[in-house]
Amino acid sequence: MAKKDCYHMDGDKLVRAKPVCPKCGPGVFMAQHEDRTSCGRCGYTEFKKKQ
């Protein structure tokens, strides 16, 4: 996925469309899976709560 696909325009502001890794910082996006979000760089993972 290209970096340009991780952002979208909201009026005149540029907004991030995906969550950012809290360990790696801005510029490193997390992949969104069905049951979790994970960072491909450091391996940080957040599991989604089951409802």
N, C-alpha and C positions, 0 to 999 in steps of 0.2 A: 504494500500500500504506500502510495506517495505521501509525503508530508503535507502537501496541499490539500489532501482529502481529509485531514484531521482537523481542519478549521472550516468555519462558515461565517458569512457576513450577517450581522444583525443590525440593519440600518447602516450606520457608518463605523461600526465597531467590528473588530475581528474577534471571534469567540472560538474557544477550543471545543471540539465536538466529542472528544474522548477524554477519559480521566488521565491525570498525570501521575507518574510514580512518586510517592512521597519520599522514597529513599534516594532516587536518582535526580529528582528535581525537574524543573521546567524543561520541555523539549524532549522528554522521554515519555511516550504514551504507553498506556497499558492496554493489552488485548482484552476484548470482551468476549467471554465464552458463555455457554448456557448457565453454568453453575458457579462461575468465578470470573474475576478479572486478574490478569497476571502481567508482570513486567518481563519482557523477553531479554532484557539486559542483565538484571540482577536476580531475577527469579521470585521477587516479592509477589505474594498472592493474597487476595482478599476473596473469601468465599461469600456467596450470596445466601441470604437467609431463606430457608424453605418455608412456604406458607401453607 
